[in-house]
Amino acid sequence: MGSLMQSEPEMEKKPVGIRFLERIKGSKLSYNAYQAIVLIVTFLAYASYHAARKTTSIVKSALDPQSPDTGLNSLLLRFTSFGSAVKEEGGGWAPFNGPDGTVLLGEIDVAFLAVYAFGMYFAGHLGDRMNLRIFLTVGMIGTGLFTSLFGVGYWANIHSFYYFLIMQMLAGLFQSSGWPSVVAVVGNWFNKKKRGLIMGIWNAHTSVGNITGSLIAAAMLRYGWGWSFVVPGVIIVVIGLVNFAFLPVNPEIVGAERDQDLDSSSEKIGNSVNEALLLSSSDSETDDKKRAVGFIEAWRIPGVAPFALCLFFAKLVAYTFLYWLPFYVSHTAIEGEYLSDETAGNLSTMFDVGGVVGGIMAGYISDRIGARAITAASFMYCSIPALFFYRSYGHVSLLANASLMFLTGMLVNGPYALITTAVSADLGTHSSLKGNSRALATVTAIIDGTGSVGAAVGPLLTGYISSRGSWSAVFTMLMGAAFVAGLLLTRLVMAEVAEKIAESRPSEECRSPVDYVQDHVMEV
């Protein structure tokens, strides 16, 4: 009877979808089954976030048909002569089809990223104090609502710039809830020993979401640009409801028993000591009574500040390619010929493909050698010559351009993926928290929020430098940013190297006098 009484409240905590699956099966799901559900649901959730986010870049050509090369850089048109071609009347959608249409579209991009970056700090703070399943669901439904409302402007015949600006800002605010939540949930279910590789593969949701969003938005344009926003908006709402029904936030909620290696898993980050990253079920009862970690306290966790600042520069490089690469390719003569915008856009996907491979490689390598900082810094340093060769020899042939672009994407996005996933989850369960694991969302938000500021700064600087100087100057800036990103991890790298050296040497303190005598006898 006692066990039955205890199971009732436990069942109340379980998501309704989990209870449905267990009722069909007739027994509790296995731990591996729960892990599979977590990976699938969170993958779909964040892929839908990126699908909704990608819509704007596809629809820009319909809103402002005279300027296909729109983006974040257009905000700089007020201060530079770049892109100041005279526009023809007709087509597009007011107010974006006027002379300052590219500027207005650029301001929407900047506003979205700014609200997204700063909103993430608060999202992480709230995520560690709320039920992550509910928090993530609200974020997804809010994102879908305001993304759809942007598209509703098509049928409502709305031509107010501020309407579209506010819709994008609110969509960015709700989108900021996504990343801290999904990383925190995955971090709750996977130990550090496997986390790097698993999260490296799982991080492919970004590319899948971008590709899916592009295909959906492009396909819907023929029916009116409003559908390009409404359909992704509806999709993310539906997946949000799936998330609410099936996502188990942590093993304790569903009464799952942790793997043996999960309890004993330990690894070192920098100068930290061996630690169990995720608590056992007995520890979790006391953990629930502990307060969530504060924003300032989370910044003080060893490793958070260096990795956050490193991601600032890593995302600066990555997002510069995201917003500028198709434009750069279409304006660079390859084998003496210029590619069309469509061909340049298709070719630019090699950067994302390289990023998927790089994320998996970085996760796998960091798991094998047990050193996140060394892996991230090595990738960033190696990206410097890759950037140089791409700029210098990318024009030689289409094959050379695609190969060097793939290599650059792999080396730039590898540490970016590693830091935003495995490193964030590792630091969110750092030993300095003294067993309090309610810091995953806050730490993830701090790291990725800081990186998102760099994501906004990079494209803006690129627009200014390319219009005033040359693309060689832009690549010099990117190589400098990659160098600084690696440099910021120097202290952690040195600590990890010292730990590896110490592990490879036999402890002198553990040697008995007999050992020393035997050594001297052997020498004689």
Secondary structure, 3 states (H helix, E strand, C coil): CHHHHHHHHHHHHCCHHHHHHHHHHCCCCCHHHHHHHHHHHHHHHHHHHHHHHHHHHHHHHHHCCCCCCCCHHHHHHHCCCCCCCCCCCCCCCCCCCCCCHHHHHHHHHHHHHHHHHHHHHHHHHHHCCCCHHHHHHHHHHHHHHHHHHHHHHHHCCCCCHHHHHHHHHHHHHHHCCHHHHHHHHHHHHCCHHHHHHHHHHHCCHHHHHHHHHHHHHHHHHHHCHHHHHHHHHHHHHHHHHHHHHHCCCCHHHHCCCCCHHHHHCCCCCCCCCCCCCCCCHHHHHHHCCCCCCCHHHHHCCCCHHHHHHHHHHHHHHHHHHHHHHHHHHHCCCECCECCCHHHHHHHHHHHHHHHHHHHHHHHHHHHHHCCHHHHHHHHHHHHHHHHHHHHHHCCCCHHHHHHHHHHHHHHHHHHHHHHHHHHHHHHCCCHHHCCCCCCHHHHHHHHHHHHHHHHHHHHHHHHHHHHHCCHHHHHHHHHHHHHHHHHCCHHHHHHHHHHHHHHHCCCHHHCCHHHHHHHHHHHC
